[in-house]
């Protein structure tokens, strides 16, 4: 069952035009573009951060990285062990 979920996720990603071998973002936002993205998603970020911090207390030291993205997949927040990130 676990493999089925992963395969379905990969299929959805491919249907949306994502390349499974692509390791780095196509676009890196800086300056005002980044500020605008963070401002546009401030409610999501502000609402999620307490939950992310709480979750991290449970997984700290285990190699997990918690990633918050917007609806387009742009990374808004990364939390995790330094050696994993």
C-alpha positions, 0 to 999 in steps of 0.5 A: 500500500505504501508503494502505491501511495508513492507511485500515485504521488509520482504520477500526479507530479508528472501530470503537473509537469514536474521532472522527478530527476530535477533536484533544484528549483527552477526559480529562486525568489529574492528581494521584493519577489520573496517579500511579496510571496511571504506577505501573500502567504502570511496567514498560512505561515503565521497559522502553521508555525506553531504546529510546525514547531510542535511537530519538530519537538517530536521529530528533532534529531531524527533526520526529518525536515518539515517543509511548508509550501504555498499552493504552487510548491514554493517553499515558505518555511523549512524546519529540521535538523541542520545536518539534514537540510 
